[in-house]
Amino acid sequence: MSAAPHDPDRAWALAVALAERALAEPNFEESLRTWHDTVKALHTGDVHNTVSGGSQGAVIQGRDFSGPVTFGSPLPQPRPPTTGGEAS
């Protein structure tokens, strides 16, 4: 499967092989169920975002953003340091 993870024929062949072995070997079936439950518990869940109502302006949906997010405007530049004695 790692060679072609999106190949449905290979996935089906693996599922059949696992099911047949589970039917033939009760210990394997129990181990397979334990593995499946463990992997299933690792799933962090689905995200369901909804934007409704009137005009909210710019909206961004996602997960784990890093860094600045802009909507076509340049990032504000830091002010240069002021020198002593100048009036603001």
Residue pairs with C-beta under 8 A, 6 or more apart in sequence:
1 7
1 10
1 11
1 14
4 10
18 32
21 28
22 28
22 29
22 32
23 29
47 63
49 61
51 59
51 61
58 71
60 69
68 75
82 88
